[in-house]
Amino acid sequence: MALLEVKDLKKYYSAGGGFFSRKKFVKAVDGVSFTLEEGETLGLVGESGCGKSTLARVLLRLEEPQSGSIVLDGTDLCALKGEKLRRRRGDFQMIFQDPYASLNPRRSIYSTLEEPLLLHTHLDEAGRKERIGELLDMVGLHREHAGRYPHQFSGGQRQRIGIARALAVNPRFIVADEPVSALDVSVQAQIVNLLQDIQKQTKTAFLFIAHDLAVVEHISNRIMVMYLGKVMEMGDVRLLCSTPAHPYTEALLASVPVLDPAGRGKKKRLTGDVPSPLAPPEGCRFHPRCPYAEKVCMEKEPEMREIGPGHWCCCHFAEKSR
């Protein structure tokens, strides 16, 4: 049984309309399903506005879904309310995108790391102090840094503190919402390597959200590709990156900068803009930008289907993979 099983998850936002006009909705997450195993990293990629961060907030019950289920360790998180939900929050945590905005500037690092321990553990003061020291060691900071404040740290160091906070209560599952996008490239590599080392130690499962496919390819076991609120393709990282089945995945891979002085291996780039989520296209949502679109793509929405072992694609013309 998978650690996390998400089925047909939907999150819509009201966008006007009412008495004399049809009510409009932004379908930010529209029927997303996937599983996540213990100790696995699932990379989530897509253009800005595709629904990645909304999916993250709904998974952690920071926002309420319209429908669907989020089953963690056999418990449907969507069915939990109040105190029952609060008690389970220690099992799922989040690493935020902005290391400058996600830490309270008025609280010391010790106070920041102590808060989840006060909420979710029964450790006494000595136990909390020792745990905070362990967390700082784990993320590569010195224990004496605990008395400092966020403004005394660099961006990379602040993100390490954010990681330590997420790990404080030994969660089973962590959502990392673009945790390296605000950092320098050299620091990005350090944070990615740190997350991999931590996962080996703790067996924590990660949903790693990013728009940079190169970073996702490095850290993930599998990749899930989203477009306009829907999953377009999902599969093993090596298979998906070497032989993408969906034209959108192909276009994302083509956008990754590579040294190619001979000009070999060029693929078709995307043209046009992402359609409005208020009025997604009929049929396949990607067809207005797809270089391979045919009439059926404009008339009928494709179903997500398994085209190979563990390889899923939402395209009428996706071929069977080996």
ROZA-995442 format. One record per residue (C-alpha): x, y, z. Coordinates in nm, 2 decimals, decimal comma, always signed. Example, Ala and Ser with C-alpha at 12.3 -4.5 7.8 and 13.67 -1.06 7.14 Angstrom:
+1,23_-0,45_+0,78;
+1,37_-0,11_+0,71;
//
This chain:
+0,00_+0,00_+0,00;
+0,13_+0,35_-0,09;
+0,22_+0,60_+0,18;
+0,01_+0,86_+0,01;
-0,28_+0,80_-0,24;
-0,45_+1,10_-0,40;
-0,77_+1,03_-0,60;
-0,95_+1,28_-0,83;
-0,86_+1,58_-0,63;
-1,03_+1,91_-0,73;
-1,00_+2,27_-0,62;
-1,20_+2,54_-0,79;
-1,21_+2,91_-0,71;
-1,52_+3,13_-0,78;
-1,45_+3,40_-1,03;
-1,76_+3,61_-1,06;
-2,10_+3,56_-1,22;
-2,42_+3,50_-1,03;
-2,78_+3,63_-1,05;
-2,80_+3,71_-1,42;
-2,50_+3,54_-1,56;
-2,35_+3,19_-1,54;
-2,11_+3,15_-1,24;
-1,75_+3,12_-1,34;
-1,48_+2,90_-1,18;
-1,10_+2,88_-1,21;
-1,03_+2,51_-1,21;
-0,69_+2,53_-1,04;
-0,67_+2,16_-0,97;
-0,90_+1,95_-1,18;
-0,91_+1,57_-1,11;
-0,55_+1,50_-1,00;
-0,46_+1,15_-0,90;
-0,12_+1,00_-0,80;
+0,05_+0,78_-0,54;
+0,37_+0,83_-0,34;
+0,57_+0,56_-0,17;
+0,78_+0,59_+0,15;
+1,12_+0,73_+0,08;
+1,03_+0,84_-0,27;
+1,06_+1,18_-0,43;
+0,79_+1,27_-0,69;
+0,88_+1,57_-0,89;
+0,60_+1,81_-1,00;
+0,67_+2,04_-1,30;
+0,47_+2,28_-1,51;
+0,45_+2,64_-1,62;
+0,35_+2,92_-1,38;
-0,02_+2,91_-1,31;
-0,07_+2,54_-1,39;
-0,19_+2,46_-1,03;
+0,13_+2,32_-0,87;
+0,12_+2,54_-0,56;
-0,25_+2,51_-0,52;
-0,22_+2,13_-0,53;
+0,05_+2,17_-0,25;
-0,18_+2,37_-0,03;
-0,47_+2,14_-0,08;
-0,26_+1,83_+0,00;
-0,16_+1,99_+0,33;
-0,52_+2,09_+0,41;
-0,42_+2,46_+0,40;
-0,71_+2,49_+0,16;
-1,02_+2,28_+0,13;
-1,07_+2,07_-0,18;
-1,40_+2,06_-0,37;
-1,39_+1,69_-0,39;
-1,15_+1,39_-0,40;
-0,95_+1,21_-0,13;
-0,60_+1,24_+0,02;
-0,52_+0,91_+0,20;
-0,21_+0,92_+0,41;
-0,11_+0,59_+0,59;
-0,47_+0,47_+0,54;
-0,64_+0,78_+0,68;
-0,83_+1,02_+0,45;
-0,71_+1,36_+0,55;
-1,01_+1,52_+0,38;
-1,24_+1,36_+0,64;
-1,04_+1,51_+0,94;
-1,16_+1,82_+1,11;
-1,05_+2,03_+1,41;
-0,85_+1,85_+1,68;
-0,82_+1,53_+1,48;
-0,66_+1,72_+1,18;
-0,43_+1,92_+1,41;
-0,30_+1,59_+1,57;
-0,21_+1,45_+1,22;
-0,04_+1,76_+1,10;
+0,29_+1,63_+1,24;
+0,28_+1,36_+0,97;
+0,29_+1,61_+0,68;
+0,49_+1,93_+0,66;
+0,60_+2,19_+0,40;
+0,92_+2,36_+0,29;
+0,82_+2,70_+0,15;
+0,95_+2,87_-0,16;
+1,07_+3,20_-0,01;
+1,33_+3,16_+0,27;
+1,31_+3,54_+0,34;
+0,93_+3,55_+0,39;
+0,87_+3,21_+0,56;
+1,06_+3,28_+0,88;
+0,93_+3,52_+1,15;
+1,20_+3,80_+1,18;
+1,10_+3,86_+1,54;
+1,17_+3,50_+1,65;
+1,50_+3,34_+1,71;
+1,59_+3,02_+1,53;
+1,55_+2,83_+1,86;
+1,20_+2,97_+1,90;
+1,11_+2,89_+1,54;
+1,22_+2,53_+1,57;
+1,08_+2,48_+1,92;
+0,72_+2,58_+1,81;
+0,64_+2,25_+1,62;
+0,79_+2,05_+1,91;
+0,56_+2,22_+2,16;
+0,26_+2,15_+1,94;
+0,33_+1,80_+1,83;
+0,55_+1,63_+2,09;
+0,57_+1,57_+2,47;
+0,94_+1,66_+2,50;
+1,05_+1,85_+2,81;
+1,27_+2,16_+2,78;
+1,59_+1,95_+2,78;
+1,45_+1,72_+2,52;
+1,35_+2,01_+2,30;
+1,69_+2,17_+2,33;
+1,86_+1,85_+2,23;
+1,62_+1,79_+1,93;
+1,69_+2,15_+1,81;
+2,06_+2,08_+1,82;
+2,01_+1,76_+1,62;
+1,81_+1,94_+1,36;
+2,07_+2,21_+1,31;
+2,34_+1,94_+1,28;
+2,12_+1,76_+1,03;
+2,09_+2,07_+0,80;
+2,46_+2,17_+0,83;
+2,43_+2,46_+1,07;
+2,61_+2,51_+1,41;
+2,42_+2,46_+1,73;
+2,53_+2,80_+1,85;
+2,33_+2,95_+1,57;
+2,00_+2,87_+1,75;
+2,01_+3,21_+1,94;
+2,04_+3,41_+1,62;
+1,76_+3,57_+1,41;
+1,67_+3,53_+1,04;
+1,83_+3,85_+0,92;
+2,17_+3,72_+1,04;
+2,16_+3,44_+0,78;
+2,21_+3,41_+0,40;
+1,93_+3,29_+0,18;
+2,07_+2,94_+0,16;
+2,11_+2,92_+0,54;
+1,75_+3,04_+0,59;
+1,63_+2,76_+0,36;
+1,82_+2,51_+0,57;
+1,64_+2,65_+0,88;
+1,31_+2,60_+0,69;
+1,40_+2,24_+0,62;
+1,49_+2,19_+0,98;
+1,15_+2,32_+1,09;
+0,98_+2,08_+0,85;
+1,17_+1,79_+0,98;
+1,13_+1,88_+1,35;
+0,85_+1,63_+1,42;
+0,96_+1,35_+1,19;
+0,69_+1,38_+0,92;
+0,61_+1,10_+0,69;
+0,56_+1,33_+0,39;
+0,70_+1,67_+0,30;
+0,59_+1,91_+0,02;
+0,88_+2,12_-0,10;
+0,72_+2,41_-0,29;
+1,00_+2,54_-0,53;
+1,25_+2,54_-0,24;
+1,55_+2,64_-0,45;
+1,39_+2,89_-0,70;
+1,49_+3,19_-0,49;
+1,85_+3,08_-0,44;
+2,17_+3,11_-0,64;
+2,26_+2,82_-0,87;
+2,55_+2,70_-0,65;
+2,33_+2,72_-0,34;
+2,05_+2,53_-0,52;
+2,28_+2,23_-0,56;
+2,37_+2,23_-0,19;
+2,00_+2,23_-0,09;
+1,91_+1,96_-0,33;
+2,20_+1,74_-0,21;
+2,10_+1,81_+0,15;
+1,74_+1,70_+0,08;
+1,87_+1,38_-0,08;
+2,10_+1,31_+0,22;
+1,81_+1,37_+0,47;
+1,58_+1,14_+0,27;
+1,84_+0,86_+0,30;
+1,85_+0,90_+0,68;
+1,48_+0,95_+0,75;
+1,29_+0,77_+0,46;
+1,07_+1,08_+0,43;
+0,87_+1,10_+0,11;
+0,89_+1,43_-0,09;
+0,67_+1,60_-0,34;
+0,93_+1,83_-0,50;
+0,77_+2,12_-0,69;
+0,97_+2,32_-0,94;
+0,96_+2,47_-1,29;
+1,32_+2,37_-1,36;
+1,32_+2,03_-1,51;
+1,69_+1,99_-1,47;
+1,67_+2,02_-1,09;
+1,36_+1,79_-1,08;
+1,54_+1,53_-1,30;
+1,83_+1,52_-1,06;
+1,64_+1,47_-0,73;
+1,32_+1,27_-0,83;
+1,24_+0,91_-0,87;
+0,93_+0,99_-1,08;
+0,80_+1,30_-1,24;
+0,44_+1,44_-1,28;
+0,37_+1,70_-1,54;
+0,08_+1,95_-1,49;
-0,09_+2,18_-1,74;
-0,39_+2,40_-1,67;
-0,49_+2,20_-1,35;
-0,45_+1,85_-1,50;
-0,18_+1,59_-1,51;
-0,05_+1,54_-1,86;
+0,21_+1,27_-1,80;
+0,36_+1,08_-1,51;
+0,63_+0,82_-1,49;
+0,99_+0,71_-1,40;
+1,23_+1,00_-1,43;
+1,47_+0,83_-1,67;
+1,20_+0,70_-1,90;
+1,00_+1,03_-1,90;
+1,31_+1,24_-1,97;
+1,45_+1,02_-2,24;
+1,13_+0,93_-2,42;
+0,85_+1,17_-2,33;
+0,51_+1,06_-2,45;
+0,32_+1,39_-2,42;
+0,40_+1,68_-2,65;
+0,39_+1,92_-2,35;
+0,66_+1,71_-2,17;
+0,86_+1,71_-2,49;
+0,84_+2,09_-2,51;
+0,94_+2,13_-2,14;
+1,25_+1,91_-2,20;
+1,33_+2,11_-2,51;
+1,34_+2,43_-2,31;
+1,61_+2,30_-2,07;
+1,94_+2,48_-2,17;
+2,20_+2,24_-2,30;
+2,54_+2,28_-2,47;
+2,47_+2,18_-2,83;
+2,71_+2,36_-3,06;
+2,63_+2,13_-3,35;
+2,26_+2,22_-3,32;
+2,16_+1,85_-3,29;
+1,86_+1,72_-3,11;
+1,65_+2,03_-3,15;
+1,28_+1,97_-3,07;
+0,97_+2,18_-3,14;
+0,93_+2,47_-2,91;
+0,59_+2,59_-2,78;
+0,42_+2,88_-2,94;
+0,13_+3,09_-2,80;
+0,03_+3,16_-2,45;
-0,13_+2,94_-2,18;
-0,51_+2,97_-2,22;
-0,72_+3,13_-1,95;
-0,81_+2,88_-1,67;
-1,15_+3,06_-1,66;
-1,22_+2,92_-2,01;
-1,00_+2,62_-2,08;
-1,02_+2,49_-2,44;
-1,26_+2,22_-2,53;
-1,11_+1,87_-2,59;
-0,75_+1,84_-2,49;
-0,64_+2,15_-2,29;
-0,31_+2,16_-2,47;
-0,43_+2,14_-2,83;
-0,41_+2,51_-2,91;
-0,03_+2,50_-2,85;
+0,04_+2,14_-2,96;
+0,23_+2,10_-3,29;
+0,07_+1,76_-3,34;
-0,29_+1,84_-3,27;
-0,56_+1,69_-3,49;
-0,94_+1,73_-3,51;
-1,01_+1,47_-3,23;
-0,79_+1,68_-2,99;
-1,02_+1,97_-3,03;
-1,34_+1,77_-2,98;
-1,27_+1,50_-2,72;
-1,08_+1,53_-2,39;
-0,82_+1,25_-2,37;
-0,82_+1,02_-2,07;
-0,52_+0,94_-1,85;
-0,41_+0,59_-1,94;
-0,12_+0,36_-1,86;
+0,10_+0,33_-2,18;
+0,37_+0,12_-2,00;
+0,45_-0,01_-1,66;
+0,41_+0,29_-1,43;
+0,40_+0,53_-1,73;
+0,08_+0,73_-1,76;
-0,01_+0,98_-2,03;
-0,31_+1,20_-2,11;
-0,29_+1,21_-2,49;
-0,49_+1,05_-2,77;
-0,18_+0,96_-2,97;
+0,06_+0,85_-2,69;
+0,23_+0,53_-2,80;
+0,29_+0,23_-2,58;
+0,63_+0,26_-2,39;
+0,85_-0,04_-2,31;
//
